[in-house]
Amino acid sequence: MNDNKLFVAQRFQDGVLSYLEPLTEKLINVLHRLIEYPFVPEVSCLAFEVFYDSFSEFFPIRVFFLDEFNNEYFIHVNGQAEYPCDVNPGLLDIPSVYPHEFIKQFCAEDPNIDYFTLSSKALIPWFSKCWHIAGGGNFQRKAIIRIHDGSQYFDLIEQIWKD
């Protein structure tokens, strides 16, 4: 990647962070509720997934409540499957992180910019910081975040990337 493309990519990620920062307090509050929630023992992992193509449509992270076999876990109430926690799995109910126009200006500079991946790579460290401010270091189960359908994930407890 040449220097100009690196410069455009860095400016893009800085811009993504400037859109994420105002959401920090809201996200910390939601994460704190998840961290403190008295989950049933069957929930062994909170798996956060970044849907990288949705930054300009809604908040791009969703939490999945997994059992020990990595299957999504639901509780059953009156024959209906429900999430095992009262926190919205979409975490933040917002119309977007950034507008479509934000992407367009960078695509004009570099038509091949991978804004999907760059957005996600800016978001995950920010999310991890929010997780720890919310008390994530005390979470007694597994917690990870990954790009949707990605093979690597970031372990929020150990603070390392894993395959």
Legacy VTK file of the C-alpha trace (Angstrom):
# vtk DataFile Version 3.0
C-alpha trace
ASCII
DATASET POLYDATA
POINTS 163 float
0.000 0.000 0.000
1.502 3.330 -0.975
1.855 6.246 1.421
-1.157 8.129 0.051
-3.444 5.098 0.498
-2.130 4.632 4.065
-2.773 8.308 4.769
-6.343 8.069 3.426
-6.967 4.869 5.452
-5.650 6.482 8.658
-7.747 9.600 8.129
-10.783 7.401 7.503
-10.246 5.453 10.741
-9.693 8.689 12.658
-12.984 9.916 11.238
-14.763 6.722 12.295
-13.454 7.230 15.834
-14.717 10.809 15.823
-18.204 9.432 15.134
-17.850 6.682 17.764
-16.560 8.854 20.624
-19.916 10.602 21.276
-21.454 7.132 21.741
-18.965 6.110 24.427
-21.041 6.925 27.507
-24.164 5.247 26.118
-22.232 2.113 25.201
-20.499 1.954 28.593
-23.902 2.095 30.310
-25.266 -0.762 28.173
-22.132 -2.860 28.629
-22.234 -2.291 32.377
-25.787 -3.676 32.429
-24.613 -6.761 30.502
-21.579 -7.265 32.719
-23.645 -7.039 35.916
-26.600 -9.081 34.640
-27.269 -12.308 36.611
-27.162 -14.692 33.635
-28.355 -18.259 33.970
-25.450 -20.733 34.096
-26.195 -21.927 30.561
-24.920 -18.631 29.137
-21.173 -19.166 28.977
-20.141 -16.466 26.513
-21.144 -13.048 25.266
-20.157 -12.984 21.605
-20.262 -9.534 20.040
-20.256 -9.384 16.261
-19.492 -6.371 14.110
-21.649 -6.222 11.016
-19.200 -4.090 9.117
-21.555 -3.162 6.298
-24.044 -1.416 8.571
-22.197 1.543 10.101
-24.308 3.926 8.039
-27.582 2.081 8.759
-27.596 1.351 12.518
-25.220 0.475 15.354
-23.117 -2.310 13.802
-22.561 -4.516 16.865
-24.917 -7.226 18.072
-24.452 -9.460 21.099
-25.170 -13.171 20.994
-25.657 -15.168 24.183
-23.874 -18.489 23.682
-23.920 -21.760 25.577
-20.896 -23.989 26.153
-21.298 -25.477 22.652
-21.267 -22.034 20.984
-24.961 -22.238 20.187
-27.141 -19.211 20.688
-29.011 -19.640 23.979
-32.590 -18.562 24.618
-34.888 -18.956 27.587
-38.451 -20.137 27.014
-41.319 -18.171 28.486
-44.851 -19.427 27.830
-43.575 -21.394 24.845
-41.765 -18.375 23.345
-38.007 -18.149 22.874
-36.604 -14.981 24.451
-33.143 -13.596 24.994
-31.704 -14.468 28.414
-31.194 -10.784 29.246
-33.299 -7.648 29.035
-30.574 -5.696 27.205
-31.313 -5.044 23.528
-29.007 -7.397 21.554
-28.435 -4.506 19.125
-26.954 -2.570 22.092
-27.640 0.986 20.878
-30.769 2.078 19.068
-29.324 4.701 16.735
-29.932 5.406 13.033
-26.227 5.156 12.102
-22.684 5.644 13.337
-21.783 7.809 10.359
-23.658 9.083 7.290
-23.189 7.709 3.753
-21.590 11.024 2.793
-18.684 10.275 5.122
-17.775 7.209 3.034
-18.224 8.998 -0.291
-15.550 11.593 0.417
-12.945 8.866 1.050
-14.046 6.757 -1.910
-13.423 9.816 -4.087
-9.824 9.908 -2.821
-9.293 6.136 -3.024
-11.924 4.183 -4.988
-10.505 0.910 -3.608
-10.675 1.859 0.073
-11.909 -1.057 2.174
-14.075 1.061 4.439
-15.873 -2.025 5.791
-12.723 -3.483 7.306
-11.242 -0.121 8.267
-14.419 0.819 10.146
-14.370 -2.456 12.062
-10.684 -2.176 12.885
-11.294 1.286 14.321
-14.347 0.125 16.267
-12.979 -2.975 18.034
-10.293 -1.207 20.149
-12.831 1.512 21.028
-15.355 -1.154 22.038
-12.733 -2.980 24.118
-11.903 0.250 25.959
-15.615 0.795 26.684
-15.926 -2.834 27.867
-13.185 -2.352 30.441
-14.434 1.013 31.652
-17.827 -0.657 32.162
-16.226 -3.280 34.446
-15.477 -6.014 31.915
-12.369 -7.083 33.801
-14.689 -8.538 36.447
-16.880 -10.484 34.003
-16.917 -14.146 35.022
-17.699 -15.639 31.620
-16.069 -15.570 28.216
-16.548 -12.388 26.163
-15.334 -11.866 22.611
-15.802 -9.517 19.690
-15.245 -10.306 16.027
-16.104 -9.128 12.559
-19.169 -11.073 11.405
-18.138 -14.362 9.807
-14.493 -13.680 10.622
-12.244 -16.441 11.906
-10.247 -14.243 14.296
-11.755 -12.753 17.423
-10.644 -10.397 20.138
-10.877 -11.873 23.633
-12.250 -9.049 25.761
-11.151 -10.687 29.015
-7.555 -11.519 28.025
-7.238 -8.479 25.703
-5.656 -10.464 22.845
-6.546 -11.537 19.317
-7.108 -15.263 18.804
-7.762 -17.564 15.855
LINES 1 164
163 0 1 2 3 4 5 6 7 8 9 10 11 12 13 14 15 16 17 18 19 20 21 22 23 24 25 26 27 28 29 30 31 32 33 34 35 36 37 38 39 40 41 42 43 44 45 46 47 48 49 50 51 52 53 54 55 56 57 58 59 60 61 62 63 64 65 66 67 68 69 70 71 72 73 74 75 76 77 78 79 80 81 82 83 84 85 86 87 88 89 90 91 92 93 94 95 96 97 98 99 100 101 102 103 104 105 106 107 108 109 110 111 112 113 114 115 116 117 118 119 120 121 122 123 124 125 126 127 128 129 130 131 132 133 134 135 136 137 138 139 140 141 142 143 144 145 146 147 148 149 150 151 152 153 154 155 156 157 158 159 160 161 162
